[in-house]
Amino acid sequence: MALPDWTPIQALPQTTLTDLFAADADRLSRLNVDVAGIHFDWSKTHLTPEAVSAFAALAQQMDFTAKRDALFAGEVVNVTEGRAAEHTAERYEGAPESVARARSQHARMRALIDAIEAEALGPIRHILHIGIGGSALGPDLLVSALGRDMDRYDVAIVSNVDGVALEDAMDAFDPQATLLVIASKTFTTTETMLNAQSALAWMAEGGVEDPYGQVVALTASPDKAVEWGVDETRVLPFFESVGGRYSLWSSIGFPAALALGWDAFEELLEGAAEMDRHFRLTDLAQNAPALAAFADLYYSQARGCETRATFAYDERLRLLPSYLQQLEMESNGKRVTAEGEAVTYPTAAITWGGVGTDAQHAVFQLLHQGTHLVPLEFVGVIEAGDALAEDHHRQLLLNMFAQGAALMAGKGHEDPARSYPGDRPSSTLLLDAVDPRTLGALIAFYEHRVFVNAVLLGINPFDQFGVELGKEMAKAADKGGLDFDPSTNDLIQRAFGA
């Protein structure tokens, strides 16, 4: 397939945001979308009807419709690994046979949750979930966002191989009342398996007669989990075709389903499925994931923006920027096309962000007056998550709205140090509430946005070979079989001795 032609996008006139509003009375309605309890507003970006048309033409050039259909049909879209990408089947939007398999695996997961709630494994009060990457970030986001008032179980999600992280979790839990959940697609992930062995030792030292009897495995390699020592009845499999950063809908979501309750997990799936249907059936000009991707690509390809920032103006969504870092940069941080040809244009932007209003006092100086143009995304929630005076939430949202307005409008001043240039873009996502259904839709929106970006860039968003080299070298170094450069050899000697 030919490389994308960015010339029509790069040739678009660079009109200021204030002039765009002045020239188009329908601008707000053109660039606002409401779906699944989320209001999307791209009117403060530089998207125009001409830009949307140019991107729609590019989508046609890159065979977007056929590739979207292939994604939902369970066809091979992860071409470098020869696999489908079937995360949508986990929320029952996909190939019929894959949907049936997902329903069966979810039924198995629910049966185990019912057994745990009935204390078949003893009086469990704590969940110690060990995974890394997508096996940890997804469950962590769900529990953090939805579990503020949770009283069913205490949950700790440990990903870092740094022993401090695991010790902190173990110090807070009673080993005899702890369920150890091990999440690894291959059940060979070095960091995860080392943490799991240490957790088992902690349970044994804490008087647990059969530590393996309190272990649940979440994996696409069930035979390896059984060989490792987990009873087959407590192994929850998921598809090999469900990639880690797309896997929270599968058994990887088990700790959230257990901690939050099965009804919440089902609502999460349904919210995501509603976004799936919107993405699959809606014209690109009013398609939320497509419009978001168009804005992303406009700034990277036409304006030379290398980063994009997301700011969650809700403490419950504080892990969203971290979640998006993996989803976006591991998916689209590629330098060759899906066919292996070197790209000649930027691919994924560097994704970063923070939590408002804290971030306003940390990074917004650069965003308003610095020399970098950084497209921003604000995520806010209409329904407050606290029971304090209404002014708390009102001030939170007013700060978010005002930041977007100030970035766009700017403000002149006779003192250059006090002058704001303005014309700085932002988009806003306003959720009705932080509940399972809306959060499911939000996460699915981001997944599909990544997919649209990837199709228009001509790359494969479903492999991640870039994470492997460093890990392979670390394993080789641990065995003493690899000689590094002089700097690295010196660092190893200083840390470990001769």
Salt bridges, closest charged atoms under 4 A:
ASP24 OD2 - ARG30 NE 2.88
ASP34 OD1 - HIS39 ND1 2.87
GLU81 OE2 - ARG83 NH1 3.83
GLU86 OE1 - ARG101 NH2 3.81
GLU90 OE1 - HIS106 NE2 3.18
GLU93 OE2 - ARG277 NH1 2.99
GLU93 OE1 - ARG280 NH2 3.23
GLU117 OE2 - ARG152 NH2 2.16
ASP149 OD1 - ARG148 NH1 3.88
ASP154 OD2 - HIS126 ND1 3.05
ASP174 OD2 - ARG125 NH2 3.73
GLU191 OE1 - LYS471 NZ 3.82
GLU232 OE2 - ARG108 NH2 3.15
GLU240 OE2 - ARG83 NH2 2.70
GLU270 OE2 - ARG277 NH2 2.70
ASP276 OD2 - ARG91 NE 2.79
ASP276 OD1 - HIS448 NE2 2.62
ASP296 OD1 - ARG308 NE 3.51
ASP296 OD2 - ARG449 NE 2.81
ASP314 OD2 - ARG316 NH2 2.71
GLU328 OE1 - ARG308 NH2 2.08
GLU330 OE2 - ARG245 NH1 2.95
GLU377 OE2 - ARG449 NH1 2.57
ASP415 OD2 - ARG418 NH1 2.37
ASP423 OD1 - HIS46 NE2 3.00
GLU447 OE1 - ARG91 NH1 2.81
ASP463 OD1 - LYS334 NZ 2.79
ASP490 OD2 - ARG494 NE 2.73
